[in-house]
Each structure stands twice: as C-alpha cells, then as structure tokens.
Amino acid sequence: MSYSTLNKSKWGDCTQCPATNVACVKVKKDLVCTNCHGRNKAEEQQKKANQRTAARNTGFKLRNGLAESKGTEEYGMAERQSLINDLDFVVSRYIRQLYADPKNGFVQCWTCPTIKHFSLMQNGHFVPRSKMATRWLVKNLKPQCATCNEGKHGNLEIFAERLEQEEKGIVDYLREISQETYKYSRDELKQLLIDYRAKLRIVETKFNPQK
C-alpha cells in the first residue's frame, strides 16, 4: 500500500533534512521528503488543536463566570455538554494518533485499505456513540476514513471481523455492555477528560521526539 502523497512525489534532495535522492513533495519552491512533509502536517494540526483547546478553555472561564447569573440546573446541563464535547475531541485525536505511523503521521482505516494523515481520518465507533457506556471505551474505537465511518455507517461487518481477529469475543462483550443505561456525572466526565488528556500527551511525544 502507498500513501496518496506519493502519487505527487518527485525524486530529489530534501530542503529540510539531510536526505538525498528520495521521494519528495513540492511545497511552493522547495522539495520536502515525505517524512518531513508528514511531520510538518502533524505539527500544523497540533498547532490548530492547541488553538481550539485555548478557545474552549476561554469559553469555559466565561461560562464559569456566568454560572451565578444562571439557574444551577441550566448551568449544570451546559457544563456537562461542554465536557462531553471536549471528551469527544480529545478521545478522537488520541485514537487517530495512537494508530498512526510516528514517522509521518499516516494511519490506515480500520475497515478498508485507505491511508491518510491522521488529521484527515475520523474516530470510528463499533457500537454507536449514542451508547454512553461504550462511547469513550478504547476497545470500541478505531481510526476510520470518512467513507467507511459516514458513507458506510461504520462498515460494521468488517469492523466486527477485525475486532474479533484482534481479541476473541470482544464484539459480544461490547454489545453486552452497551445495553447498560449509564449517565456519567460531571465529576466522572471531568476525570475522564483529565485521564485522556494525559494519554494524548504521551502519544503525541512519538511525533515530537526529544532532539
């Protein structure tokens, strides 16, 4: 399998690293090897993610300041939804980077041969995300392309086959626990968010090794 960027590649010397006579991508007037190109993409996406995180943190401070002027119940519902949204974002990024190649950030779809940079992939759920008991369960989550995740509604038959190949009996397990009716408290959501942010920071270090 080959990355889609290789179709547009040229052989030459990378202008960002010592690599010579390698497959490169033309970026403006420069030639950049596929490794550097992938790393640049990852850094760009990380910068955007940091900006979105900063924006959400600002929004949380504003909501916190308005808490006293709103009803306790109304504010609690808004805060809970905000925590769910943040968890969806952090967990999605964690799953996509967890399976990505640390050299260039590319990852293969769990249910088809498509390979793209992790920033262009999605976080696929075997059991639908509407089931809260499995919504953020790692065993239920895999990177998927938009075609499989959206167009084929998860491509669940192949999804299940690959899950079973990885861990026997996992499909029945996920379906069983998904039937549990569970509502996370705000404290539980906050702790989950803390835990997944910590996991994400660890995974991100493989794309930013210490020099």
Sequence and secondary structure as in RCSB ss.txt:
>XXXX:A:sequence
MSYSTLNKSKWGDCTQCPATNVACVKVKKDLVCTNCHGRNKAEEQQKKANQRTAARNTGFKLRNGLAESKGTEEY
GMAERQSLINDLDFVVSRYIRQLYADPKNGFVQCWTCPTIKHFSLMQNGHFVPRSKMATRWLVKNLKPQCATCNE
GKHGNLEIFAERLEQEEKGIVDYLREISQETYKYSRDELKQLLIDYRAKLRIVETKFNPQK
>XXXX:A:secstr
   GGGGG EEE  SSSS  SEEEEEETTEEEEHHHHHHHHHHHHHHHHHHHHHHHHHHHHHHHHHGGGS HHHH
HHHHHHHHHHHHHHHHHHHHHHHTS TTT EEE TTSS EEEGGGSEEEESS TT TTTTT GGGEEEE HIIII
ITTT HHHHHHHHHHHSTTHHHHHHHHHTS     HHHHHHHHHHHHHHHHHHHTTTS   
